[in-house]
Amino acid sequence: MLLTIARRLGIFAATLVAASIITFLLLSILPGNAARVALGIEATEAQVAAQEQLMGLDRPLYVQYFDWFSHLVIGDFGTSTVSGQEIGPQIGDALAITGVLVISSVLLALLFAIPMGILSAVRQNKADGVIISGISQVGISIPGFLFGILLVSLFAVKLKWLPAGGWDDPGEDFVGFLEHLILPAIALGSVQGAVLSRYVRSSVLEVMREDFLRTARAKGLTPNRALMRHGLRNAAIPVMTVLGLQIASLLIGAVVIERVFAIPGLGSLLLDKVALRDLPSIQGIVMVLVALVLLLNLLIDIAYTIVDPRLRSAS
């Protein structure tokens, strides 16, 4: 098991380095000049050349990459070419907000997907099972940002129960923080919960047809008890794969949802920096998102080893 985890860590590190190279190269070849952005459009060519030398942009590309990545490893994201402020604290503050939103959305998705998926599988030929399956199909077809707009129209504009957007610091106003969190968390997590419930249903149905579950029922266990005791753990393995992908989708989807609800998270920060053509900030934010997605995949791989004894014996 330890060997498997060490191997996964090695793959994670290698993939992260490869992703950093691709990210740096792609953003470096984009049109525009970071030195001119820093000085403004009225700067002369001599001033731009001097600024490029000051920022190290006149060096070979591989030297710029190693300098950038070596600082990135120790948590130094550099300085914004637009505002002159440190990038790291800005990313940290925005990441904390996005993290709260994504975690809340994941919890909502799981609270919906797991019981609804199991129930729709167990009662697949019953009216309630068909209704639940239909609801999940409708949820899959609605984009998250559109569902967010519908939620704002109903609960914020018409009913005036919740605020339409913004964000409150939980340390200053916890009730206000919860009120601002509810609608974006539902908008972000509902669609992913609908998708996940379909995978839960499919995985449970597949397990219910396995021989070991029929053997458990033959030994005297009721179908539900046999499923709870022996089936769900086996059904969880493919669902975990999808869950990792869903969380990654939530991170990316948060970019749009944060804009819809005017939340100052990582997605809003990224869009703002893109509009300002702040290349160092964009590179840092993209790498944080890439690292989070890779970390999620690593955790899912390790969870496989914990849940499935066959993987532990194989390692």
C-alpha positions as CSV (number, residue, x, y, z in Angstrom):
1,M,0.0,0.0,0.0
2,L,2.8,2.4,0.9
3,L,4.5,1.6,-2.4
4,T,1.3,2.4,-4.3
5,I,0.9,5.7,-2.5
6,A,4.6,6.6,-3.2
7,R,4.1,5.7,-6.9
8,R,1.0,8.0,-7.0
9,L,2.9,10.8,-5.4
10,G,5.7,10.5,-8.0
11,I,3.1,10.6,-10.8
12,F,1.5,13.7,-9.2
13,A,4.8,15.5,-9.0
14,A,5.8,14.7,-12.6
15,T,2.3,15.7,-13.9
16,L,2.5,19.0,-11.9
17,V,5.8,19.8,-13.5
18,A,4.6,19.0,-17.0
19,A,1.5,21.1,-16.4
20,S,3.6,24.0,-15.2
21,I,5.7,23.9,-18.4
22,I,2.6,23.8,-20.6
23,T,0.9,26.6,-18.7
24,F,4.0,28.8,-18.8
25,L,4.6,28.2,-22.5
26,L,0.9,28.8,-23.5
27,L,0.6,32.0,-21.6
28,S,4.0,33.2,-22.8
29,I,3.1,33.0,-26.4
30,L,-0.1,35.0,-26.0
31,P,-0.1,38.4,-27.8
32,G,0.7,41.4,-25.7
33,N,3.6,42.6,-23.7
34,A,3.7,42.4,-19.9
35,A,6.1,45.3,-19.7
36,R,3.9,47.5,-21.8
37,V,0.9,46.5,-19.7
38,A,2.8,47.5,-16.6
39,L,3.8,50.9,-18.0
40,G,0.7,51.8,-20.0
41,I,0.1,52.4,-23.7
42,E,1.8,55.8,-23.7
43,A,5.2,54.3,-22.7
44,T,8.0,54.7,-25.3
45,E,9.9,51.7,-26.8
46,A,13.0,52.6,-24.7
47,Q,10.9,52.6,-21.5
48,V,9.4,49.3,-22.5
49,A,12.8,47.8,-23.2
50,A,14.1,49.0,-19.8
51,Q,11.0,47.5,-18.1
52,E,11.5,44.2,-19.9
53,Q,15.0,44.0,-18.5
54,L,13.8,44.9,-15.0
55,M,11.1,42.2,-15.2
56,G,13.6,39.6,-16.7
57,L,11.6,39.3,-19.9
58,D,14.7,39.7,-22.1
59,R,16.1,36.4,-20.8
60,P,15.7,33.1,-22.6
61,L,12.3,31.5,-22.1
62,Y,13.7,28.5,-20.3
63,V,15.5,30.7,-17.8
64,Q,12.3,32.7,-17.1
65,Y,10.5,29.4,-16.6
66,F,13.0,28.0,-14.0
67,D,13.0,31.3,-12.2
68,W,9.2,31.4,-12.1
69,F,8.8,27.7,-11.1
70,S,11.5,27.8,-8.4
71,H,9.7,30.7,-6.7
72,L,6.4,29.0,-7.2
73,V,7.5,25.9,-5.3
74,I,8.2,28.0,-2.2
75,G,4.9,29.8,-2.4
76,D,6.2,33.0,-4.1
77,F,3.8,33.9,-6.8
78,G,5.6,37.1,-7.7
79,T,4.2,40.6,-8.1
80,S,1.3,41.9,-10.2
81,T,2.4,43.8,-13.2
82,V,-0.7,46.0,-13.0
83,S,-1.2,46.8,-9.3
84,G,2.4,46.1,-8.0
85,Q,0.9,44.0,-5.2
86,E,2.0,40.6,-4.1
87,I,0.0,37.9,-6.0
88,G,0.1,35.2,-3.3
89,P,-2.1,36.9,-0.7
90,Q,-4.7,37.8,-3.3
91,I,-4.8,34.2,-4.5
92,G,-5.0,33.0,-0.9
93,D,-7.9,35.2,0.0
94,A,-9.8,34.3,-3.1
95,L,-9.0,30.5,-2.7
96,A,-10.5,30.5,0.8
97,I,-13.8,31.9,-0.6
98,T,-13.9,29.4,-3.5
99,G,-13.0,26.6,-1.2
100,V,-15.9,27.3,1.1
101,L,-18.2,27.5,-1.9
102,V,-16.9,24.3,-3.5
103,I,-17.0,22.3,-0.3
104,S,-20.5,23.4,0.4
105,S,-21.6,22.4,-3.1
106,V,-19.9,19.0,-2.8
107,L,-21.7,18.3,0.5
108,L,-25.1,19.4,-1.1
109,A,-24.4,17.2,-4.1
110,L,-23.6,14.2,-2.0
111,L,-26.6,14.7,0.3
112,F,-28.8,14.6,-2.8
113,A,-26.9,12.1,-5.0
114,I,-26.2,9.2,-2.6
115,P,-29.7,8.6,-1.1
116,M,-31.5,9.5,-4.3
117,G,-29.3,7.3,-6.4
118,I,-29.6,4.3,-4.1
119,L,-33.4,4.8,-3.8
120,S,-33.9,5.1,-7.6
121,A,-31.9,1.9,-8.0
122,V,-33.7,-0.1,-5.3
123,R,-37.1,1.1,-6.5
124,Q,-36.3,1.2,-10.2
125,N,-39.7,-0.3,-11.1
126,K,-41.7,1.8,-8.6
127,A,-43.3,5.2,-9.2
128,D,-41.1,7.0,-6.7
129,G,-38.0,5.5,-8.3
130,V,-39.1,6.6,-11.8
131,I,-39.8,10.1,-10.5
132,I,-36.4,10.5,-8.8
133,S,-34.7,9.3,-12.0
134,G,-36.7,11.8,-14.0
135,I,-35.7,14.7,-11.6
136,S,-32.1,13.8,-12.0
137,Q,-32.4,13.8,-15.8
138,V,-33.9,17.3,-15.7
139,G,-31.1,18.4,-13.3
140,I,-28.5,17.2,-15.8
141,S,-30.0,19.2,-18.6
142,I,-29.9,22.6,-16.8
143,P,-26.6,24.6,-16.9
144,G,-25.5,25.7,-13.5
145,F,-25.3,29.4,-14.4
146,L,-28.9,29.3,-15.8
147,F,-30.1,27.6,-12.6
148,G,-28.4,30.2,-10.6
149,I,-30.1,33.0,-12.5
150,L,-33.5,31.2,-11.9
151,L,-32.7,30.9,-8.2
152,V,-31.9,34.6,-8.0
153,S,-35.1,35.5,-9.9
154,L,-37.3,33.5,-7.5
155,F,-35.7,33.7,-4.1
156,A,-34.0,37.1,-4.3
157,V,-36.1,39.2,-6.7
158,K,-39.6,37.9,-6.2
159,L,-39.7,36.4,-2.7
160,K,-36.8,38.5,-1.3
161,W,-35.8,35.7,1.0
162,L,-32.1,35.7,0.2
163,P,-29.6,38.2,-1.2
164,A,-29.0,38.2,-5.0
165,G,-25.2,38.2,-4.6
166,G,-22.2,39.4,-2.8
167,W,-20.2,37.8,0.1
168,D,-19.9,38.3,3.8
169,D,-17.0,37.4,6.0
170,P,-18.2,34.6,8.4
171,G,-16.1,36.1,11.2
172,E,-17.9,39.4,11.0
173,D,-21.5,38.3,10.1
174,F,-22.1,34.5,10.1
175,V,-25.8,34.8,9.4
176,G,-25.2,37.0,6.5
177,F,-22.4,34.7,5.3
178,L,-24.9,31.8,5.3
179,E,-27.5,33.8,3.5
180,H,-25.1,34.7,0.7
181,L,-23.8,31.1,0.5
182,I,-27.1,29.3,0.0
183,L,-28.0,30.2,-3.5
184,P,-24.6,29.9,-5.2
185,A,-23.9,26.6,-3.4
186,I,-27.3,25.2,-4.6
187,A,-26.7,26.5,-8.1
188,L,-23.2,24.9,-8.2
189,G,-24.0,21.7,-6.5
190,S,-27.4,20.8,-7.8
191,V,-26.3,20.0,-11.4
192,Q,-23.3,17.9,-10.2
193,G,-25.6,16.2,-7.7
194,A,-28.0,15.2,-10.5
195,V,-25.1,13.8,-12.6
196,L,-23.6,11.9,-9.6
197,S,-27.0,10.4,-8.7
198,R,-27.1,8.8,-12.1
199,Y,-23.8,7.2,-11.5
200,V,-24.8,6.0,-8.0
201,R,-27.9,4.5,-9.5
202,S,-26.0,2.7,-12.3
203,S,-23.3,1.4,-9.9
204,V,-25.9,0.1,-7.3
205,L,-27.9,-1.6,-10.1
206,E,-24.8,-3.4,-11.3
207,V,-23.8,-4.5,-7.8
208,M,-27.4,-5.8,-7.2
209,R,-26.9,-8.3,-10.0
210,E,-23.7,-9.7,-8.6
211,D,-23.4,-13.3,-7.4
212,F,-22.0,-12.4,-4.0
213,L,-25.1,-10.3,-3.2
214,R,-27.4,-13.2,-4.2
215,T,-25.4,-15.4,-1.9
216,A,-25.8,-12.9,1.0
217,R,-29.6,-12.9,0.4
218,A,-29.6,-16.7,0.3
219,K,-28.0,-16.8,3.7
220,G,-31.0,-15.0,5.2
221,L,-30.2,-11.3,4.7
222,T,-33.0,-9.1,3.4
223,P,-32.2,-7.4,0.0
224,N,-31.7,-4.0,1.7
225,R,-29.5,-5.3,4.5
226,A,-27.4,-7.3,2.0
227,L,-27.0,-4.2,-0.1
228,M,-26.0,-2.0,2.9
229,R,-23.6,-4.6,4.3
230,H,-21.9,-5.9,1.2
231,G,-23.0,-4.0,-1.9
232,L,-22.4,-0.3,-1.2
233,R,-18.7,-0.6,-0.6
234,N,-18.3,-2.3,-4.0
235,A,-20.6,0.3,-5.6
236,A,-18.6,3.1,-4.2
237,I,-15.4,2.5,-6.2
238,P,-16.7,3.7,-9.7
239,V,-18.7,6.4,-8.0
240,M,-15.4,7.7,-6.4
241,T,-13.9,8.1,-9.8
242,V,-16.9,10.2,-10.9
243,L,-16.8,12.2,-7.7
244,G,-13.2,13.2,-8.3
245,L,-14.2,14.5,-11.8
246,Q,-17.2,16.2,-10.4
247,I,-15.2,18.1,-7.8
248,A,-12.8,19.2,-10.5
249,S,-15.9,20.4,-12.5
250,L,-17.1,22.3,-9.5
251,L,-13.7,24.1,-9.3
252,I,-14.0,25.1,-13.0
253,G,-17.7,25.8,-12.7
254,A,-17.1,28.1,-9.8
255,V,-15.6,30.6,-12.3
256,V,-19.0,31.2,-13.8
257,I,-21.1,30.9,-10.7
258,E,-18.9,33.4,-8.8
259,R,-19.4,35.9,-11.6
260,V,-23.2,35.4,-11.6
261,F,-23.4,36.0,-7.8
262,A,-20.6,38.6,-7.6
263,I,-18.5,36.5,-5.3
264,P,-14.9,37.5,-5.0
265,G,-13.4,34.0,-5.3
266,L,-10.7,32.5,-7.4
267,G,-12.9,32.5,-10.6
268,S,-13.7,36.2,-10.3
269,L,-10.1,37.0,-9.6
270,L,-9.0,35.1,-12.7
271,L,-11.5,36.9,-15.0
272,D,-10.4,40.2,-13.5
273,K,-6.8,39.5,-14.2
274,V,-7.5,38.3,-17.7
275,A,-9.3,41.6,-18.4
276,L,-6.3,43.5,-17.1
277,R,-3.8,41.2,-19.0
278,D,-1.9,40.6,-15.7
279,L,0.1,37.7,-16.9
280,P,2.0,36.8,-13.7
281,S,-1.3,36.7,-11.8
282,I,-3.0,34.6,-14.5
283,Q,-0.1,32.1,-14.4
284,G,-0.3,31.8,-10.6
285,I,-4.1,31.3,-10.6
286,V,-4.1,28.7,-13.4
287,M,-1.3,26.8,-11.6
288,V,-3.3,26.8,-8.4
289,L,-6.3,25.4,-10.2
290,V,-4.2,22.8,-12.0
291,A,-2.6,21.7,-8.7
292,L,-6.0,21.4,-7.0
293,V,-7.3,19.2,-9.7
294,L,-4.2,17.0,-9.7
295,L,-4.4,16.8,-5.9
296,L,-8.0,15.7,-6.1
297,N,-7.0,12.9,-8.5
298,L,-4.2,11.9,-6.1
299,L,-6.6,11.7,-3.1
300,I,-9.1,9.6,-5.2
301,D,-6.3,7.2,-6.2
302,I,-5.3,6.8,-2.5
303,A,-8.9,6.3,-1.5
304,Y,-9.1,3.5,-4.0
305,T,-6.3,1.7,-2.2
306,I,-8.1,2.2,1.1
307,V,-11.5,1.1,0.0
308,D,-10.6,-1.8,-2.3
309,P,-8.6,-4.6,-0.5
310,R,-7.6,-6.0,-3.9
311,L,-5.5,-3.0,-4.7
312,R,-3.7,-3.2,-1.3
313,S,-2.8,-6.9,-2.0
314,A,-1.7,-6.0,-5.6
315,S,0.6,-3.4,-4.3
